[in-house]
Amino acid sequence: MREVELRDLFVSSLKSCHILGNIFDGGTNYDIPEKLEIRYEYYYRSFDLVLVRILKEQRVGSPHFCKVEGFSQENVLFRNNLLSQFARAEKFRIDRICFYPVELKSDDDVLDARLPNQILNAILTFGKSIIVLDYNHSKRIERNRMLNLFPCTVVAYTGKEDYFRMLYFYDRFVTNTFFDMPRRQVAKILYENGLSSKVGKMFRVLSIVQRINQKVIFNEMFDGDLRLSQGELEFIEKLSDYKMTSQKKELSNLINSSVNTQITEYF
């Protein structure tokens, strides 16, 4: 069938709860009590479909951070522009919104090198990816035992009406893997050099540096609208007060210390 037909069948399956397996949480039963919005060719036409899952409000008042696949505090921090735009437009709380990008592959399409790029684009943008395969494609992938090679949830068309089934659930949600900093290793170096009293504080400082770095990189990649909190801005300002050894002096010291190094010392 054509991709449009596969898309319409999948949307119908979502609305009718005709999917065997919960593609959002990995369970065996598909029964979504929350509101589900569907966006076609979403985010500058980069994705065939994007499912927007609106979780039920738990209570009124202060934010209650839910334990559900697709939501985390880091997700809100790093994808705040994407979530904020949707929250303002639809009048939902930002911490109740989960995005699920969907890539459709009908039997008329060829599975080629574009697929890994599409999966990667979805994961970097939204943190997860769902692939919906037509009947023949799904049979071929099952037969070749390739399911666990996909870093995404895989859904297959059964060939009957609008019934689909979940073949594979990928349970990892990518939140803050952009240029992770080896914070534990740096803290260990401090400890080994007699600065054990400052390990905890240094770990927290490195966490702030990593979060700022990741925000800059992520928002530069996708929309360029960087939003730092007041505390983060004040933290950056305070860094300018610290005096560090100049790079030229450090380089000079490294050169001088290696002048008399012999080649035999490396063996």
C-alpha positions as CSV (number, residue, x, y, z in Angstrom):
1,M,0.0,0.0,0.0
2,R,1.0,3.6,-0.2
3,E,2.4,5.5,2.7
4,V,-0.7,7.7,3.1
5,E,-2.9,4.6,3.3
6,L,-0.6,3.1,6.0
7,R,-0.7,6.4,7.9
8,D,-4.5,6.5,7.9
9,L,-4.8,2.9,9.0
10,F,-2.3,3.6,11.9
11,V,-4.2,6.7,13.0
12,S,-7.5,4.7,12.9
13,S,-5.8,2.0,14.9
14,L,-4.8,4.5,17.5
15,K,-8.2,5.9,17.9
16,S,-9.9,2.5,18.0
17,C,-7.3,0.9,20.3
18,H,-6.6,-1.8,17.8
19,I,-2.8,-2.0,18.6
20,L,-1.7,-5.1,20.3
21,G,0.8,-3.8,22.9
22,N,1.2,-0.4,24.5
23,I,3.6,1.5,22.2
24,F,3.9,4.3,24.8
25,D,4.8,2.4,28.0
26,G,5.7,-1.1,26.6
27,G,2.8,-2.9,28.2
28,T,0.8,-5.7,26.7
29,N,-2.5,-3.9,26.6
30,Y,-3.2,-0.7,24.6
31,D,-5.7,1.5,26.3
32,I,-4.8,5.1,26.5
33,P,-6.9,7.1,29.0
34,E,-5.1,10.4,28.3
35,K,-5.7,12.8,25.5
36,L,-3.8,12.1,22.3
37,E,-3.2,14.8,19.7
38,I,-1.9,13.9,16.2
39,R,0.2,16.2,14.1
40,Y,0.9,15.5,10.4
41,E,4.3,16.3,8.9
42,Y,5.2,18.0,12.1
43,Y,8.2,20.2,12.9
44,Y,9.1,21.7,9.5
45,R,7.8,18.6,7.7
46,S,10.6,16.5,9.2
47,F,8.4,13.7,10.5
48,D,5.5,11.8,9.0
49,L,3.5,11.9,12.2
50,V,4.1,13.2,15.7
51,L,1.8,11.8,18.5
52,V,1.4,14.2,21.4
53,R,0.3,12.4,24.5
54,I,-1.4,14.7,27.1
55,L,-1.1,13.1,30.5
56,K,-3.9,13.5,33.0
57,E,-3.6,16.1,35.7
58,Q,-2.7,14.6,39.0
59,R,-3.4,17.5,41.2
60,V,-3.9,21.3,41.2
61,G,-1.2,23.5,42.6
62,S,2.6,22.9,42.6
63,P,4.0,20.7,39.8
64,H,3.9,16.9,40.4
65,F,6.6,15.2,38.4
66,C,5.1,12.0,37.1
67,K,6.9,8.8,36.7
68,V,6.1,7.9,33.1
69,E,8.0,7.0,30.0
70,G,8.5,10.1,27.9
71,F,8.7,12.6,30.7
72,S,11.6,13.7,32.9
73,Q,12.7,17.0,34.3
74,E,15.7,17.0,32.0
75,N,13.4,16.6,29.0
76,V,11.5,19.7,30.0
77,L,14.7,21.6,30.5
78,F,16.4,20.7,27.3
79,R,13.4,20.7,25.0
80,N,11.7,23.7,26.7
81,N,11.1,25.6,23.4
82,L,9.3,22.7,21.7
83,L,7.2,21.9,24.8
84,S,6.5,25.6,25.6
85,Q,5.2,26.4,22.1
86,F,2.8,23.4,22.2
87,A,1.7,24.2,25.8
88,R,0.9,27.8,25.0
89,A,-1.0,26.9,21.8
90,E,-3.0,24.0,23.4
91,K,-3.2,25.4,27.0
92,F,-1.7,22.4,28.7
93,R,0.8,22.2,31.4
94,I,4.3,21.7,30.1
95,D,5.1,18.7,32.3
96,R,2.1,16.8,31.1
97,I,3.2,16.7,27.4
98,C,5.1,13.9,25.7
99,F,6.1,13.8,22.0
100,Y,6.4,10.6,20.0
101,P,7.7,11.0,16.4
102,V,6.5,8.3,14.0
103,E,8.2,7.3,10.8
104,L,6.0,5.3,8.3
105,K,7.5,2.7,5.9
106,S,4.9,1.1,3.5
107,D,5.8,-1.8,1.3
108,D,6.1,0.6,-1.6
109,D,9.0,2.3,0.2
110,V,12.5,0.9,0.2
111,L,14.3,0.4,3.5
112,D,17.7,2.0,2.9
113,A,20.3,4.2,4.5
114,R,17.8,7.0,5.1
115,L,16.1,5.1,7.9
116,P,18.9,5.3,10.4
117,N,19.1,9.1,9.7
118,Q,15.4,9.4,10.3
119,I,15.6,7.5,13.6
120,L,18.5,9.6,14.8
121,N,16.8,12.9,13.9
122,A,13.7,11.8,15.8
123,I,15.7,10.8,18.9
124,L,17.8,13.9,19.0
125,T,14.7,16.1,18.5
126,F,12.1,14.4,20.8
127,G,14.1,11.8,22.7
128,K,12.2,8.8,21.2
129,S,11.3,7.3,17.9
130,I,8.5,5.0,16.6
131,I,8.7,3.2,13.3
132,V,5.5,1.8,11.7
133,L,6.2,-1.0,9.1
134,D,3.9,-2.4,6.5
135,Y,3.1,-6.1,6.5
136,N,5.9,-7.3,4.2
137,H,8.6,-5.1,5.7
138,S,7.7,-6.3,9.2
139,K,7.8,-10.0,8.2
140,R,11.3,-9.5,6.6
141,I,12.7,-7.8,9.7
142,E,11.3,-10.4,12.0
143,R,12.7,-13.2,9.8
144,N,16.2,-11.7,9.8
145,R,16.1,-11.0,13.5
146,M,16.9,-7.4,13.2
147,L,14.5,-5.9,15.7
148,N,17.0,-5.4,18.5
149,L,19.2,-3.4,16.2
150,F,16.7,-0.6,16.0
151,P,17.0,2.1,18.8
152,C,13.3,2.7,18.5
153,T,9.9,1.1,19.1
154,V,8.8,-0.9,16.1
155,V,5.1,-1.4,15.2
156,A,3.9,-3.7,12.4
157,Y,0.7,-3.8,10.3
158,T,-1.0,-7.2,10.6
159,G,-2.6,-7.1,7.2
160,K,-6.1,-7.1,8.6
161,E,-8.3,-3.9,8.6
162,D,-6.7,-1.4,10.9
163,Y,-5.0,-3.8,13.3
164,F,-1.3,-3.3,14.3
165,R,1.0,-5.0,16.8
166,M,4.0,-3.9,18.7
167,L,7.1,-5.9,17.6
168,Y,9.7,-4.2,19.8
169,F,9.7,-1.6,22.5
170,Y,12.7,0.5,23.0
171,D,12.6,1.7,26.6
172,R,15.4,4.3,26.7
173,F,14.5,8.0,26.6
174,V,17.2,10.3,25.5
175,T,17.3,13.4,27.6
176,N,20.8,14.8,28.2
177,T,23.4,12.8,26.3
178,F,24.7,15.8,24.4
179,F,28.4,16.1,25.3
180,D,28.1,14.4,28.7
181,M,30.9,15.4,31.1
182,P,32.7,12.8,33.1
183,R,31.7,14.3,36.4
184,R,32.4,11.3,38.5
185,Q,35.9,11.0,37.1
186,V,36.7,14.6,37.8
187,A,35.3,14.2,41.4
188,K,37.5,11.2,41.8
189,I,40.6,13.2,40.7
190,L,39.8,15.8,43.3
191,Y,39.5,13.1,46.0
192,E,42.8,11.5,45.0
193,N,44.5,14.9,45.3
194,G,43.3,15.5,48.8
195,L,40.3,17.6,48.1
196,S,37.7,15.2,49.4
197,S,35.9,17.9,51.3
198,K,34.9,19.6,48.0
199,V,34.0,16.6,46.0
200,G,30.2,17.0,46.5
201,K,30.2,20.7,45.8
202,M,32.4,20.2,42.7
203,F,30.1,17.5,41.4
204,R,27.2,19.9,41.6
205,V,29.1,22.7,39.9
206,L,30.1,20.4,37.0
207,S,26.4,19.3,36.7
208,I,25.5,23.0,36.2
209,V,28.2,23.5,33.6
210,Q,27.0,20.3,31.8
211,R,23.4,21.5,31.8
212,I,24.3,24.9,30.4
213,N,26.5,23.3,27.7
214,Q,23.7,20.9,26.7
215,K,21.1,23.6,26.5
216,V,23.3,25.7,24.3
217,I,24.1,22.8,21.9
218,F,20.5,21.5,21.7
219,N,18.8,24.8,21.1
220,E,21.4,25.9,18.6
221,M,20.8,22.7,16.7
222,F,17.0,23.1,16.4
223,D,15.8,26.7,16.9
224,G,18.5,28.9,18.3
225,D,16.3,30.3,21.0
226,L,18.3,29.8,24.2
227,R,16.6,30.1,27.6
228,L,18.9,30.1,30.6
229,S,17.5,30.5,34.1
230,Q,18.5,33.5,36.3
231,G,20.6,31.2,38.5
232,E,22.5,29.9,35.5
233,L,23.2,33.4,34.2
234,E,24.5,34.4,37.7
235,F,26.6,31.3,37.7
236,I,28.3,32.2,34.4
237,E,28.9,35.7,35.7
238,K,30.6,34.4,38.8
239,L,32.9,32.2,36.7
240,S,34.5,35.4,35.3
241,D,35.8,36.2,38.8
242,Y,38.1,33.2,38.9
243,K,41.7,33.7,37.7
244,M,43.2,30.8,35.8
245,T,46.7,30.2,34.5
246,S,47.0,31.6,30.9
247,Q,47.1,29.0,28.1
248,K,50.5,30.3,26.9
249,K,52.0,29.9,30.4
250,E,50.6,26.4,30.7
251,L,51.9,25.5,27.3
252,S,55.3,26.8,28.1
253,N,55.4,24.8,31.3
254,L,54.5,21.6,29.4
255,I,57.3,22.2,26.9
256,N,59.9,22.9,29.5
257,S,58.9,19.8,31.5
258,S,59.4,17.6,28.5
259,V,62.7,19.0,27.3
260,N,64.8,16.3,28.8
261,T,62.4,13.4,28.3
262,Q,64.1,10.4,26.7
263,I,62.4,8.0,24.4
264,T,63.3,5.1,26.6
265,E,61.1,6.5,29.4
266,Y,58.0,5.6,27.3
267,F,58.8,1.9,27.3
